[in-house]
Amino acid sequence: MTRKKKTRSLADKVTIRTGRRKDYKKWRHDNPDQVAPSRRFVAKKQQQRKLQAVRKLARQQEGQNIAIHPEKKEGEDPSGERS
């Protein structure tokens, strides 16, 4: 006896008239309030975003500081050319 393959697809969880992809697309279009990501997926993505933000902040803090607009020296020409 064969088992039904496990799937995360929402299409298999929805019981509609024919089970055809086209019918599922139509049902999904007609019922947008019933089509939403699972709580598990949403929680997973939130956790991933938090981790990503923490890692980004750590990278920024450990990087070296550079002077983007260094103070101009008094002997320089405002056009940036040296004579």
C-alpha positions as CSV (number, residue, x, y, z in Angstrom):
1,M,0.0,0.0,0.0
2,T,1.4,3.4,-0.9
3,R,1.2,6.4,1.4
4,K,0.2,9.9,0.4
5,K,3.2,12.1,0.0
6,K,3.6,14.8,2.6
7,T,3.4,18.3,1.2
8,R,3.4,21.9,2.5
9,S,1.4,23.0,-0.5
10,L,-1.8,24.7,0.4
11,A,-3.3,23.4,-2.8
12,D,-3.6,19.9,-1.4
13,K,-5.2,21.1,1.8
14,V,-8.1,22.7,0.0
15,T,-11.0,20.6,-1.1
16,I,-12.5,22.0,-4.2
17,R,-14.6,20.6,-7.0
18,T,-12.1,19.1,-9.3
19,G,-8.7,19.5,-7.7
20,R,-7.3,21.0,-10.8
21,R,-4.7,23.7,-10.6
22,K,-6.8,26.1,-12.6
23,D,-9.7,25.6,-10.2
24,Y,-7.5,26.1,-7.2
25,K,-6.1,29.4,-8.7
26,K,-9.7,30.6,-9.2
27,W,-10.7,29.6,-5.6
28,R,-7.6,31.4,-4.2
29,H,-8.5,34.5,-6.2
30,D,-12.1,34.4,-4.9
31,N,-11.1,33.7,-1.3
32,P,-8.1,35.8,-0.4
33,D,-9.0,35.8,3.3
34,Q,-8.6,32.0,3.6
35,V,-5.2,32.0,1.9
36,A,-2.5,33.0,4.3
37,P,0.9,31.7,5.4
38,S,0.9,29.4,8.4
39,R,1.7,30.7,11.9
40,R,4.8,28.5,11.9
41,F,6.1,30.0,8.7
42,V,5.4,33.6,9.9
43,A,7.2,32.9,13.2
44,K,10.1,31.4,11.4
45,K,10.5,34.4,9.1
46,Q,10.2,36.8,12.0
47,Q,13.0,34.9,13.8
48,Q,15.2,35.0,10.7
49,R,14.7,38.7,10.3
50,K,15.7,39.3,13.9
51,L,18.8,37.2,13.5
52,Q,19.7,39.0,10.3
53,A,19.3,42.4,12.0
54,V,21.5,41.4,14.9
55,R,24.2,40.1,12.5
56,K,24.1,43.3,10.5
57,L,24.4,45.4,13.6
58,A,27.4,43.4,14.8
59,R,29.1,43.7,11.4
60,Q,28.6,47.5,11.4
61,Q,30.0,47.9,14.9
62,E,33.1,45.8,14.3
63,G,33.9,47.6,11.0
64,Q,36.4,50.4,11.0
65,N,35.3,54.0,11.0
66,I,36.2,56.1,8.0
67,A,35.9,59.8,7.6
68,I,33.4,60.4,4.8
69,H,33.8,64.2,4.8
70,P,37.2,64.9,6.4
71,E,37.7,68.4,7.6
72,K,39.3,70.6,4.9
73,K,42.8,71.8,5.6
74,E,43.2,75.6,5.5
75,G,45.9,75.6,2.7
76,E,43.7,73.8,0.2
77,D,41.9,75.4,-2.7
78,P,38.0,75.0,-2.5
79,S,37.9,73.4,-6.0
80,G,40.1,70.6,-4.7
81,E,43.0,71.3,-6.9
82,R,46.5,71.7,-5.5
83,S,49.0,74.2,-6.8
